[in-house]
Amino acid sequence: MINVDVLPLWVEVVVAVLLLLSSLFALIGALGLLRMKEFFQRMHPPALASTLGAWCVALASIIYFSVLKSGPVFHGWLIPILLSITVPVTTLLLARTALFRKRMAGDDVPAEVSSRRTDSGN
């Protein structure tokens, strides 16, 4: 195990750059959230930014702790992998809920896609 005070400079630089990239992604996602006008447009930037930011933080964590323990540490990948699964599902559910609410309000939205077959399809 390496003493924290004597980590190689390249590790500190790489970890710092990845953490700065993560914060930059978060800032871009927040700005995208503020700039977009409609709900459906506003969903996209935070979803992408949170996923990319989490990957950068996880990679920084893996590099830092792998060098610190002098061996590979991969448990840091668990969080971004779970986020990669849950963020798209959550985004889809939010979009479907918003579309349903707009339909119920009578707004002009795309037609509902149904799995029912028509009589001409039989």
N, C-alpha and C positions, 0 to 999 in steps of 0.2 A: 504494500500500500504506500502510495506517495503522499508526502506531507503537502497539505493544501498551499502552504507558503511557497513551495518550489515547483508549481505546475509550469510546464513549458510555455513559453510565450505564444507559440503558434496555437496552443489549445485555448488560451485566454482570448486571443484575437478571433478565432473561429467562433467560439461560444458567444462572444460579444456581438459579432456581426450577425449571427443567427437570431440572437435576442432582439437586436435593433430591427432586423427584417420583420420579426414577429410584431413588434410594436408599430412598424410602418404599415403592415397589412391591417392591423386593427384600426389605425387612423384612416386608411383608405376606405375600409368598410364603413366606418362611422360617417365619413364625408359622403360616401355613396348613399347611405341611408338618409342623410339630410337633403341631398340634391334631388333624389328621385321624387316624382310627384305622386304616383299611384302606389297602392299597396303591393301590387304584383311586381312592379319594378323595384320596390324597396326591399323585397325579399332576397334578391340575388347578391348584392354586394356583401352584406354581413355573413351570409352563408359561406361564400367563397373566402372571405377574409378570416373568418374563424377557423376554417379548415386549414388554410395555408399557414396561419399563425401558429396553430397547434402543432403542425408538422415541424415548423422551425424550432419551436420550444423543445419538442421531443428530441429532435436531432441534436440540439445543443446539450440537452440533458444526457443523452447517450454518450456523446463525445466526452463530456466533462467527467462523468462517473466511470466510464471505461478507462480513461487515463488515470483517474484517481485510484481505482482498484486494480490497475494493471491487468485488466482482462475485459472481455466484452460484456456489456450490460445492455440487455435488450428489453427489459420490462418497461422502459419508457415508451415503447411503441404501442403499448396497450391503449393509451388514451387517444392518440390520433386514429388508430384503427377503429375504435368504438365511435369516435366522432364521424369518421368517414361513413359509417353505417347509419348512425342516428340522424345526422344533419339532413341528408337528402329526404329521409322518411318524414322528418318533422316539417321540412319545407313543403313537401307534397301535401301533407295533411293541412297545413295552414292555407295553402293555395286552394285546396278543394273546399275548405270551410268558407273562405272568402268568396269563392265563386258561388257556392250555395246561398250565402247571404245576399249576394247581389241578385241572384235569380229570384229569391223570395221577395226582394224589394222591387222587382220589376225592371231592373236596369237592363240595358242592352249588353248581353254577354253571349259568348258562343253557345251553340246548341248543345244540349246534353247528349253525350255519347252513351248509347244503350247497348247492352249485350243481347237484347231481344232480337230475334229474327223476324223479318217481315214475311208476309204471305208469299211474296214473289221469290223469296230465298229458299223456300221449302221445295 
